[in-house]
Amino acid sequence: MRNALENIRQWMYPPEFRIAAPVWPAEFADTLAQLARALEQRAMVVPANPAKLAEERKQQRMLADVCTGLWRARQKMVHPGTDRPLEEMRRVYRHFEAAWDAFTQGGVEVRDHLGEPYSDGSGLDVAAFEPRPGITRETVVETIKPTICFNGQLIQTGQVIVGTPEKPTTGT
């Protein structure tokens, strides 16, 4: 299954360094040909439209920016660590919650990682690691940007600060 260029390239080397062309069973070639045809048909059915993809990315970026802004506003409207609005935010918070619920029902998931254990495979963008007293394992101590998914598809990776256990100091 070598092409002509590969055969010529082999002749450039001394015989002891030439690699013999592999001998494939006949059914293997048939299987590869079927696979190639199937891939070509699939490519013809779902052509990539660069303009459409660019527009989708633009819309996803806008959705992520709006959700990040709403998430940040929410952080300023509620008592820390709760879902209870601050007294001065009660009236406006009802309207905020209605908008937030509309996003959620529309397939948007906004995830704040505060307090979650951190591991290298979590897929988060770590802005900094900071030693913190009282922490026994790496834990997210601040969320800079939440993770945002739309209809199960990731559109923004969360950005966090991770607290690490303090290293014990040794006396001299």
C-alpha positions as YAML, in Angstrom:
chain: A
units: angstrom
residues:
- id: 1
  name: MET
  ca: [0.00, 0.00, 0.00]
- id: 2
  name: ARG
  ca: [2.96, 2.26, -0.40]
- id: 3
  name: ASN
  ca: [2.80, 5.17, -2.72]
- id: 4
  name: ALA
  ca: [5.48, 5.83, -5.37]
- id: 5
  name: LEU
  ca: [7.22, 8.55, -3.35]
- id: 6
  name: GLU
  ca: [7.73, 6.20, -0.42]
- id: 7
  name: ASN
  ca: [9.26, 3.57, -2.73]
- id: 8
  name: ILE
  ca: [11.66, 6.11, -4.23]
- id: 9
  name: ARG
  ca: [12.59, 7.39, -0.77]
- id: 10
  name: GLN
  ca: [13.62, 3.85, 0.26]
- id: 11
  name: TRP
  ca: [16.08, 3.67, -2.67]
- id: 12
  name: MET
  ca: [17.94, 6.69, -1.24]
- id: 13
  name: TYR
  ca: [19.29, 4.55, 1.60]
- id: 14
  name: PRO
  ca: [21.74, 1.63, 1.56]
- id: 15
  name: PRO
  ca: [20.05, -1.78, 1.24]
- id: 16
  name: GLU
  ca: [20.63, -2.66, 4.89]
- id: 17
  name: PHE
  ca: [18.59, 0.39, 5.99]
- id: 18
  name: ARG
  ca: [15.69, -0.02, 3.57]
- id: 19
  name: ILE
  ca: [12.35, -0.99, 5.01]
- id: 20
  name: ALA
  ca: [10.44, -3.64, 3.14]
- id: 21
  name: ALA
  ca: [6.89, -2.77, 2.14]
- id: 22
  name: PRO
  ca: [4.38, -4.51, 4.41]
- id: 23
  name: VAL
  ca: [2.36, -7.35, 2.96]
- id: 24
  name: TRP
  ca: [-1.28, -6.94, 3.89]
- id: 25
  name: PRO
  ca: [-3.95, -9.60, 3.59]
- id: 26
  name: ALA
  ca: [-6.38, -8.95, 0.72]
- id: 27
  name: GLU
  ca: [-9.37, -8.60, 3.08]
- id: 28
  name: PHE
  ca: [-7.51, -5.81, 4.94]
- id: 29
  name: ALA
  ca: [-7.33, -3.73, 1.77]
- id: 30
  name: ASP
  ca: [-11.05, -4.29, 1.18]
- id: 31
  name: THR
  ca: [-11.84, -3.24, 4.77]
- id: 32
  name: LEU
  ca: [-9.76, -0.07, 4.39]
- id: 33
  name: ALA
  ca: [-11.51, 0.77, 1.11]
- id: 34
  name: GLN
  ca: [-14.93, 0.33, 2.76]
- id: 35
  name: LEU
  ca: [-13.85, 2.51, 5.66]
- id: 36
  name: ALA
  ca: [-12.58, 5.21, 3.29]
- id: 37
  name: ARG
  ca: [-15.90, 5.19, 1.39]
- id: 38
  name: ALA
  ca: [-17.88, 5.43, 4.64]
- id: 39
  name: LEU
  ca: [-15.79, 8.38, 5.82]
- id: 40
  name: GLU
  ca: [-16.20, 10.14, 2.48]
- id: 41
  name: GLN
  ca: [-19.98, 9.66, 2.61]
- id: 42
  name: ARG
  ca: [-20.11, 10.97, 6.16]
- id: 43
  name: ALA
  ca: [-18.06, 14.02, 5.18]
- id: 44
  name: MET
  ca: [-20.46, 14.69, 2.32]
- id: 45
  name: VAL
  ca: [-23.51, 14.40, 4.59]
- id: 46
  name: VAL
  ca: [-22.21, 16.81, 7.23]
- id: 47
  name: PRO
  ca: [-20.09, 19.41, 5.47]
- id: 48
  name: ALA
  ca: [-18.20, 21.77, 7.74]
- id: 49
  name: ASN
  ca: [-19.41, 25.32, 7.27]
- id: 50
  name: PRO
  ca: [-16.68, 27.63, 8.60]
- id: 51
  name: ALA
  ca: [-18.97, 30.68, 8.69]
- id: 52
  name: LYS
  ca: [-21.60, 28.78, 10.69]
- id: 53
  name: LEU
  ca: [-18.99, 27.40, 13.09]
- id: 54
  name: ALA
  ca: [-17.53, 30.88, 13.63]
- id: 55
  name: GLU
  ca: [-21.01, 32.27, 14.33]
- id: 56
  name: GLU
  ca: [-21.73, 29.45, 16.82]
- id: 57
  name: ARG
  ca: [-18.44, 30.13, 18.62]
- id: 58
  name: LYS
  ca: [-19.28, 33.84, 18.75]
- id: 59
  name: GLN
  ca: [-22.71, 33.10, 20.24]
- id: 60
  name: GLN
  ca: [-21.22, 30.66, 22.76]
- id: 61
  name: ARG
  ca: [-18.64, 33.29, 23.81]
- id: 62
  name: MET
  ca: [-21.42, 35.86, 24.25]
- id: 63
  name: LEU
  ca: [-23.49, 33.40, 26.30]
- id: 64
  name: ALA
  ca: [-20.46, 32.58, 28.46]
- id: 65
  name: ASP
  ca: [-19.75, 36.30, 29.02]
- id: 66
  name: VAL
  ca: [-23.37, 37.05, 29.96]
- id: 67
  name: CYS
  ca: [-23.53, 34.07, 32.33]
- id: 68
  name: THR
  ca: [-20.20, 35.01, 33.93]
- id: 69
  name: GLY
  ca: [-21.48, 38.57, 34.48]
- id: 70
  name: LEU
  ca: [-24.72, 37.30, 36.00]
- id: 71
  name: TRP
  ca: [-22.80, 34.86, 38.20]
- id: 72
  name: ARG
  ca: [-20.56, 37.69, 39.46]
- id: 73
  name: ALA
  ca: [-23.58, 39.91, 40.11]
- id: 74
  name: ARG
  ca: [-25.20, 37.07, 42.05]
- id: 75
  name: GLN
  ca: [-22.10, 36.78, 44.25]
- id: 76
  name: LYS
  ca: [-22.59, 40.43, 45.27]
- id: 77
  name: MET
  ca: [-26.34, 40.00, 45.86]
- id: 78
  name: VAL
  ca: [-26.36, 37.11, 48.34]
- id: 79
  name: HIS
  ca: [-24.98, 36.45, 51.79]
- id: 80
  name: PRO
  ca: [-21.64, 34.62, 51.39]
- id: 81
  name: GLY
  ca: [-22.06, 30.85, 51.32]
- id: 82
  name: THR
  ca: [-25.86, 31.00, 51.00]
- id: 83
  name: ASP
  ca: [-28.59, 31.61, 48.44]
- id: 84
  name: ARG
  ca: [-30.27, 34.24, 50.64]
- id: 85
  name: PRO
  ca: [-30.25, 37.73, 49.12]
- id: 86
  name: LEU
  ca: [-28.86, 40.67, 51.07]
- id: 87
  name: GLU
  ca: [-31.61, 42.86, 52.53]
- id: 88
  name: GLU
  ca: [-30.94, 45.74, 50.12]
- id: 89
  name: MET
  ca: [-31.03, 43.30, 47.14]
- id: 90
  name: ARG
  ca: [-34.30, 41.49, 47.95]
- id: 91
  name: ARG
  ca: [-36.51, 43.34, 45.48]
- id: 92
  name: VAL
  ca: [-34.13, 43.12, 42.53]
- id: 93
  name: TYR
  ca: [-33.05, 39.57, 43.37]
- id: 94
  name: ARG
  ca: [-36.49, 38.20, 42.43]
- id: 95
  name: HIS
  ca: [-36.01, 39.50, 38.89]
- id: 96
  name: PHE
  ca: [-32.46, 38.22, 38.82]
- id: 97
  name: GLU
  ca: [-33.64, 34.74, 39.86]
- id: 98
  name: ALA
  ca: [-36.24, 34.73, 37.06]
- id: 99
  name: ALA
  ca: [-33.52, 35.46, 34.49]
- id: 100
  name: TRP
  ca: [-31.20, 32.87, 36.05]
- id: 101
  name: ASP
  ca: [-33.97, 30.25, 35.95]
- id: 102
  name: ALA
  ca: [-34.64, 31.04, 32.28]
- id: 103
  name: PHE
  ca: [-30.99, 30.34, 31.47]
- id: 104
  name: THR
  ca: [-31.07, 27.11, 33.47]
- id: 105
  name: GLN
  ca: [-34.26, 25.91, 31.78]
- id: 106
  name: GLY
  ca: [-32.72, 26.82, 28.41]
- id: 107
  name: GLY
  ca: [-29.90, 24.33, 28.96]
- id: 108
  name: VAL
  ca: [-27.23, 26.53, 30.57]
- id: 109
  name: GLU
  ca: [-25.31, 25.14, 33.54]
- id: 110
  name: VAL
  ca: [-23.13, 27.52, 35.53]
- id: 111
  name: ARG
  ca: [-20.85, 25.78, 38.03]
- id: 112
  name: ASP
  ca: [-19.03, 27.56, 40.83]
- id: 113
  name: HIS
  ca: [-16.20, 25.35, 42.10]
- id: 114
  name: LEU
  ca: [-15.72, 27.03, 45.49]
- id: 115
  name: GLY
  ca: [-14.93, 24.46, 48.20]
- id: 116
  name: GLU
  ca: [-14.52, 21.55, 45.80]
- id: 117
  name: PRO
  ca: [-11.48, 19.28, 46.13]
- id: 118
  name: TYR
  ca: [-8.99, 19.89, 43.33]
- id: 119
  name: SER
  ca: [-7.14, 17.27, 41.30]
- id: 120
  name: ASP
  ca: [-4.95, 17.64, 38.22]
- id: 121
  name: GLY
  ca: [-7.50, 15.92, 35.99]
- id: 122
  name: SER
  ca: [-10.39, 18.22, 36.91]
- id: 123
  name: GLY
  ca: [-10.09, 20.26, 33.72]
- id: 124
  name: LEU
  ca: [-10.00, 23.60, 35.52]
- id: 125
  name: ASP
  ca: [-7.74, 26.50, 34.63]
- id: 126
  name: VAL
  ca: [-5.74, 27.22, 37.79]
- id: 127
  name: ALA
  ca: [-4.69, 30.87, 38.12]
- id: 128
  name: ALA
  ca: [-2.68, 30.25, 41.29]
- id: 129
  name: PHE
  ca: [-1.85, 27.78, 44.03]
- id: 130
  name: GLU
  ca: [-1.80, 29.38, 47.48]
- id: 131
  name: PRO
  ca: [-0.78, 27.78, 50.79]
- id: 132
  name: ARG
  ca: [-3.66, 28.11, 53.25]
- id: 133
  name: PRO
  ca: [-3.80, 27.23, 56.94]
- id: 134
  name: GLY
  ca: [-6.27, 24.55, 57.97]
- id: 135
  name: ILE
  ca: [-6.47, 22.87, 54.56]
- id: 136
  name: THR
  ca: [-5.56, 19.17, 54.46]
- id: 137
  name: ARG
  ca: [-5.83, 18.70, 50.67]
- id: 138
  name: GLU
  ca: [-5.85, 20.87, 47.57]
- id: 139
  name: THR
  ca: [-9.19, 22.70, 47.52]
- id: 140
  name: VAL
  ca: [-10.68, 25.44, 45.35]
- id: 141
  name: VAL
  ca: [-10.67, 28.54, 47.56]
- id: 142
  name: GLU
  ca: [-11.82, 31.07, 44.96]
- id: 143
  name: THR
  ca: [-13.61, 30.85, 41.63]
- id: 144
  name: ILE
  ca: [-12.56, 33.59, 39.22]
- id: 145
  name: LYS
  ca: [-14.74, 32.35, 36.34]
- id: 146
  name: PRO
  ca: [-17.32, 29.56, 36.59]
- id: 147
  name: THR
  ca: [-17.45, 26.56, 34.30]
- id: 148
  name: ILE
  ca: [-20.29, 27.03, 31.85]
- id: 149
  name: CYS
  ca: [-21.96, 24.32, 29.76]
- id: 150
  name: PHE
  ca: [-24.74, 24.72, 27.23]
- id: 151
  name: ASN
  ca: [-26.81, 21.63, 26.46]
- id: 152
  name: GLY
  ca: [-24.05, 19.50, 27.95]
- id: 153
  name: GLN
  ca: [-21.30, 21.09, 25.82]
- id: 154
  name: LEU
  ca: [-18.49, 22.95, 27.58]
- id: 155
  name: ILE
  ca: [-18.37, 26.59, 26.45]
- id: 156
  name: GLN
  ca: [-16.18, 28.04, 29.22]
- id: 157
  name: THR
  ca: [-13.60, 26.36, 31.42]
- id: 158
  name: GLY
  ca: [-13.67, 27.44, 35.04]
- id: 159
  name: GLN
  ca: [-10.76, 29.50, 36.32]
- id: 160
  name: VAL
  ca: [-9.91, 29.05, 39.99]
- id: 161
  name: ILE
  ca: [-7.43, 29.63, 42.78]
- id: 162
  name: VAL
  ca: [-6.47, 26.46, 44.62]
- id: 163
  name: GLY
  ca: [-5.55, 26.40, 48.28]
- id: 164
  name: THR
  ca: [-2.81, 23.98, 49.24]
- id: 165
  name: PRO
  ca: [-1.90, 22.62, 52.67]
- id: 166
  name: GLU
  ca: [0.81, 24.67, 54.34]
- id: 167
  name: LYS
  ca: [4.13, 22.94, 54.55]
- id: 168
  name: PRO
  ca: [5.27, 22.49, 58.12]
- id: 169
  name: THR
  ca: [8.18, 24.71, 59.05]
- id: 170
  name: THR
  ca: [11.18, 22.99, 60.53]
- id: 171
  name: GLY
  ca: [12.97, 24.60, 63.42]
- id: 172
  name: THR
  ca: [16.72, 24.98, 63.36]
...
